[in-house]
Amino acid sequence: MVRLGLLVLLSTLVLACAATEQTVVGRGFNHQIKNDGKQVEPGHWTGTWANTGIGVDNPGKSDEAPYVVSEEGTFDGKWTSPEEMSTCTGASTRFATYRDGSMHKANLTMICKPGPDGKLVFYGTGVFVDGTGRFAGIKGTVAFTAWTLTQAPDQMNYYSYTVKMTLPKK
């Protein structure tokens, strides 16, 4: 009976210390600060880019202050005409730094397609690879959609995302 009682107590403690998954939705804006695209053949461009901007987790539902986003990546795109893209893929590393100094880092992959207005729409997913402060030990995924508001070289994007993350219990 004592062993059963200890087993129940130990199980309760393990469950209390276990991490739980959180879902966070958010949105933000970013601005392209670098685009080093090079034409490799007619209609085919590759290169690197960098964005910076701000984001907000759970807008209207939390008192979390906006965070700073920086992102760098690569792209490979093919255009069937100057106005029409046929394919575009990309990969990036995204850093989000919060007011308290906590940070999380995710590796993302994406595809992009022209939207109804001809501006690019990006669809992507990613995984968290690092975190500091309150995000130390983060695990999880992110899914996002981004809409180009203005075209390069002064490209601005609006994005929305859903994060599923697990943080170790402190």
N, C-alpha and C positions, 0 to 999 in steps of 0.2 A: 504494500500500500504506500509506503514511504517512497519507493522508487517511482511509482506511478505519479505521486504528487510532485516529485522533483522533475520528472519528465514533462508534466504539464507546465510547471513553472518555467523550465528551460525553453520549451516551445513558445510560450508567451513572450519571453524576453527576446528570442530570436525574431519573432514576428514584429515586435515593437521596434526593433533596430533595423528592420528591412527597409529598403528604399521603396518608394511608391512612384509610379509614373504620373507625370503631370502633362496636361495638354495646354499649350499656350498658342493663342492666335494673335496676329499683329499685322502691322503695315508700316510703310515708311516710304521715303524718297531718297534717291541717290543721284549723284551727278558724276558723269565720266570725267576723270582728270587726266587720263592717258588712253590713247588708242594708236598702237603701232602696227596697224594693218599693212600688209604687203601683198600685192597681187602676184600669185605664183603661176598663173596662166589666165587667159581671158575668162572673166567671170568667176574666178576662184581666188578668194582672199583668205589669208591666215594671219594671225598676229596675237598680240597681248593687249590687255586693257586693264584699267584700274578705275574704281569708283569710290566715292566717299559720300556719306549721307547720315541720316538719322532714322531711327525706327522707334516704335512704341509697342510694347507687349500689352495685350488685353486692353485696347483703347476703350475708355469709358467705363471699364470694370475694375480698374486698379489704380492706385496712386503712384505706380512706377513711373519714374521720370524717363524721358526719351534717352536713348543710348546712341552712341556714335558707331557707325558702321564703316569699315574699310574692307575692300575686296579687290583681289587681283586675280586675273585669269587669262585663259587662252581661248581663241575661237578659230573655227574653220567653217567658212561659208561659201556657198556657190549661188550665183545669181544667173537666172536664165535671161534676164534683161536688166538694164540699170534700175528699173522700178520693181522688179519681181525677183524675190529670193526663192530658190527651190529647196535648199537645205542649209542648216546652220547648227553646229554643235559647239559646246564649250565646257570648260571645267574651271573651277575657281576655288580659292581659299577665302573664307569670309570670317572676319573678326568683328565681334560686337563687344564694346567696352561700355560698362555702366558707370553711373555717377560715383558709386562706392569703390570703383577700381576693379570690380570683378569683371572677368572676361570669359567668353567662350569662343571657340574656333570650330568651324565646320568646313569640310570639303564637299563641294557641290558639283553636280553635273547638270547640264541643261540642253535643251533643244530650243530653237527659236523659229517662229513662223511669222509671216506677215499677217497682221490683223486686217480687219475690214477697211481701215483707213490707210493701209499700206505700211504703217509703222510696226515695228517688231513686237511680238509677244513672246516672252520666255517662259518655259515650263521646266521646272527642275526639282531635284531631290538631293538630299545630302545626309551626311552622318557627322556627328560631333566627334572631334578628335582630341580636344584639349579644353581645359577650363581652369580658371584661377578664382580665388576668393570663394564666394558662395556657389560658384559653378565648378569647383574642384571635384574631379571624379565624374563629371557629366557623361552620360551615355544617352544616345537617342538619335532621332531622325528629324529632318525638316523637309517639308514640301512647299514649293512656292510658285507663284505666277507673278511676272513683272511685265508692265506695259510701258513701252517707250512713249514719252510725251513729246520729246524733241529729238531729232536725229543727230548723229555724230557730225561734227566734232564736239559740240556742246550738248551731248546727249543727256537727257534727264529721264529717270524711270520712276514709276510708282509701283510698289510691290505689296503683295499680301502673302502671309505665310501661316503655316500650322506646324508647330513643334511638338513632338512627343519626346519628353526627356525624363530621365531618371537621375536623381542626385542621391549620393550616399546620405544616410541619416546622420546628423551630427550629434 
